[in-house]
Amino acid sequence: MTQGKGSLVRNILTVTLPIGAILFVGMYWLSRSSLVAIVVAGLFLLGSIWSNTRFFKTVGERGKSGSDQPTVEVMEVEATRVLDIEHLGSHGPAYCFFTVDGQALLLIGQWLMRIPRFPSLSFRLFRWVDDGRPIRIEVTGTKIRPEHSTVDLQSHHSNGDIEVFRAQAHTLQQDLEIAFGKGTG
């Protein structure tokens, strides 16, 4: 969306208004009340416009840093293996994806539960360049069941929701300690 592929007006015209119209018709058909249909469709429209406005304002603010650097980073992931590792408390699922070049991608958080067809061996990860926070994941492969692992994240690890580091599946616990344990940062 930061490369001219989307805009606030385009999102409202191509997504928000058609869905609002469908909601209006559906609610009118169910309730036979114009008032109910207007309220439901209106609340949806307001929520969607507010959400889109916040998103594009954030993109605009992040893009005003004065540099030609992009505000969004896109990572193409082609993994060979995925491990489901033990997370801390209620942080949500934690997956570690391994690539053929010895890199591992650690994804942690409840935001992962909102992604249909995930986890997958093939996907695009969109994140903010300035703070590394996730925006979304586009799954390009089929959903898989991750391998269960006895590896667990420790409370002293200093990792974020998205981390890239060197690791192998059979030494993952030690690799996590080296990359994110005490004394690493």
N, C-alpha and C positions, 0 to 999 in steps of 0.2 A: 504494500500500500504506500510505501514511501517512494516508489519508483514510478508514479503516475498510473498505477494500475487500479487505484481506488480513490474515492473522495467522499466527503460527507454527503454531498448532494446525490452522487451516484448510489451510495448505499441506501439512502432514504428512498429514492425513486425506484430502484430495482429490487429492494428487499423489504424495507419497512412498510411502504404503502401497499404493495400486493398482499403481504401477510395480514396487514390491518384490514384490508377489504375482505379477505377470506374470513377473518375472525368476525367481522361485522355481519356478513351473510350467514355464517354458521350460528352465531349467537341469536340473530333474528329468527332464523329457522327453528332453533331449539326453544326459544322463549316467547316468540311472537310479540316481542316488545322492542320497539325502537330505542327506548331509553337504556335498557340492559345492553343491547348491541352497541350503542354509542359509547357507553361507559367502558365496556370491556375493550373494544377496539381503541378507544381514546387512551386508556391506560397503557395498552401495549405500545401505541404510537409514541406517547410521551416517554416511556421507559427506553424505547429503542433510540429515539432521537437523543435523549440524555446520554445514553451509553456511547453512541457514535460520536457525539460532540466531545465527550471526555477523551475518547481514544484519539481522535484527530488532533485535539489540543495537546495531548501528551506527545504525539509524534511531532507536531510542530515545535514544541518547546525543546525537545531533544535534538531536533534538527537545526536549531538556532545557535549551536555551539560555535559557529564561525568557521568550521572546517568543512572540507568536501567529503569527510568520512560518512558512511551510511549510518543511520540510527538503528537499523535492524540488521542483525547477523542471521544468516540462514546456514544451517549445518545439514548437509546431505549425509544421512547415516545408512550404511549398508553393513549390518552386523552379521557375524557368523554364529553368535551365541548370545543368549540372554539369561542372566541369573536373577532370581527374585531373592533379594537379601533382606535380612531382618532390619527394620527401621526402628527408630526411637519413638516411643509413645504413640501419639496420634498424628504423626507427620504424614501419614498416608503410605502408599506403596513405595518401595525403593527397588529400582531395576539397574542392573549393570550390563551394558551392551559392549561386546568385544568385537573389534575389527581385525582384519588380516594383518594390518601393519603394527599390531601390538598396542594400540590405543584402546582405552576403555572410556565409555561415557556413562557417568553415574547420574541418574535422574531420580529425584526424591520429591514426594509431596502429593497432597490430596488433589491437586490440579490434574494429575495423571488419570484419575478416575473418571473425569469428564470427557475423555477422548475415546470415541468409538473405535473399535477394531485395534485397540492398543493393549499390550505391547505387540510390536511387529519387528521383523528384522530389517525392514526398509521404511524410512520415513524422513521427513524434513522437519527440523527443529528451528523455530523462529524465536529469537531472544533479543532483548535490548542490548546494544553494544556497551552503553555506559555503565550499567550495573549487572548485566548478565541474567537478569530476571526473565523467566519464560513468558512468551506471548501465546504461542500455540504450537501444535504439532499437526502436520499433514501426513497421514499414514499413506504410504505408496505400496505397501505389501499387504499380505494377509495377516490376520491376527494369529498369534501363536501363544502357546502356554509356556511361560518361562520355567526354566529348571529351578527346582527348589535348592536352596543353598543354606549351609549352616553359618555362613559369613554374616556378621552383624556389624552395624555401625555403632561406634562408641560415643559416649557423651563428650569426650574430650576431642573428638574429631572436629576440625574447623572447615567443614565443607558446606557448600551452598546447595541450592536445588538442582543446579546443573554444573557438573564438573567433568573435565576431560583430563585424563592422566594415563601414564603408562602402567599397564597391568596385564596379568594373565589369569585365567579362571582358577588354575590350581594354586596360585599364590595370592589370591585376591585379598585375604585378610591382612597379610603382611604388606601388600601394595597400598592398601587403604591407610595403614599405619604410617608408612613412609610418606605418602602424599598429604595426609590430613591430620596426622597425630600430633602430640605435643612436640614442640621444638621445630615445627615446620613453618611456622608463620606467626 
